[in-house]
Amino acid sequence: MTEGLEPSSERSMPPRLATTVLLLRGGRTGLEVFMVQRHRKMGFLPNAWVFPGGRVDRADHLDGHPALVGGEHVLGQLELPRPDAIAHVVAGLRETWEEVGVWLGDGAPDPTLRRAVATREQSLVEVLTDASRLHLDALRAWSWWVTPEAEPKRYDTRFLVTLAEDADGSHDEHETVDSRWVSPRAVLEAADHQGFPMAPPTWWTLKELAEHDHAEAAYGAAHSRVQRPIQPIMSFSDAGIALQMPGHDDHPEPRIPGIPRGIVYRDGGWVAEP
């Protein structure tokens, strides 16, 4: 089994809203995405490699704030009431700055304030300058994952994507302990994923990104991607972990185009079942 995905006797809680951001660029061998490794003491997905992101906070509800620029397309993709959609997108922009130091906009706040915002000593609004702008138009919706009910800590997470050719990200040395630009194809082609542990949504997202040769192609494909919640049903056996996806005989929801009927953990890595 992979760390952070063992069954728990704790009662499952309602999922918390969250946003994660796929930062894309063109690397020497094609498309690359920025990833961070979570600290081994984190309560959710310890040691796992993930995309920057985190929970939606009350302070992320900035509908009407002058620092927000554009965003009509991504807000429409999320199909939420406008204030809630804005909160999701702002959370992704905020977490990207807090966690890896990448500011998607103009007039980035003083980088020394990242830690204060990350620890909630200050809110994002409190550290913005008059010149600060958050470019909501930079983001597009990629996918929507909900943690299985078998997990005690659950998240309702919107995956957003953006181009970040000039970004120079770095992990925060607190919640995350390592970071790098990776080629999705290279990660997936590795014989054993034990040294690069990932949760199923991360692994599947890398598979989706690997279908594109260039960052611009993946970003363009996000323009019209279908947004339906993907909430697997998790089961455990002596063979390991299995996830029944929408469309599986044991899942009540209809199949989502492009999503496998099942995902299993086998021989040190995740495998899709048609």
HELIX and SHEET records of a PDB file:
HELIX    1   1 ARG A   58  ASP A   60  5                                   3    
HELIX    2   2 GLU A   72  LEU A   78  1                                   7    
HELIX    3   3 ARG A   82  VAL A  100  1                                  19    
HELIX    4   4 PRO A  111  LEU A  113  5                                   3    
HELIX    5   5 ARG A  114  ALA A  118  1                                   5    
HELIX    6   6 LEU A  124  VAL A  127  1                                   4    
HELIX    7   7 LEU A  136  ALA A  138  5                                   3    
HELIX    8   8 PRO A  184  GLU A  189  1                                   6    
HELIX    9   9 PRO A  200  LEU A  209  1                                  10    
HELIX   10  10 ALA A  215  ALA A  221  1                                   7    
HELIX   11  11 ALA A  222  SER A  224  5                                   3    
SHEET    1   A 4 TRP A  49  VAL A  50  0                                        
SHEET    2   A 4 GLY A  30  ARG A  38 -1                                        
SHEET    3   A 4 ARG A  16  GLY A  27 -1                                        
SHEET    4   A 4 GLY A  53  ARG A  55 -1                                        
SHEET    1   B 5 TRP A  49  VAL A  50  0                                        
SHEET    2   B 5 GLY A  30  ARG A  38 -1                                        
SHEET    3   B 5 ARG A  16  GLY A  27 -1                                        
SHEET    4   B 5 TYR A 155  LEU A 163  1                                        
SHEET    5   B 5 ARG A 140  VAL A 146 -1                                        
SHEET    1   C 3 TRP A  49  VAL A  50  0                                        
SHEET    2   C 3 GLY A  30  ARG A  38 -1                                        
SHEET    3   C 3 THR A 176  VAL A 182 -1                                        
SHEET    1   D 3 LEU A  68  VAL A  69  0                                        
SHEET    2   D 3 ARG A 133  HIS A 135  1                                        
SHEET    3   D 3 GLY A 105  ASP A 106 -1                                        
SHEET    1   E 4 ILE A 233  SER A 237  0                                        
SHEET    2   E 4 GLY A 240  GLN A 244 -1                                        
SHEET    3   E 4 GLY A 262  ARG A 266 -1                                        
SHEET    4   E 4 GLY A 269  GLU A 273 -1                                        
END                                                                             
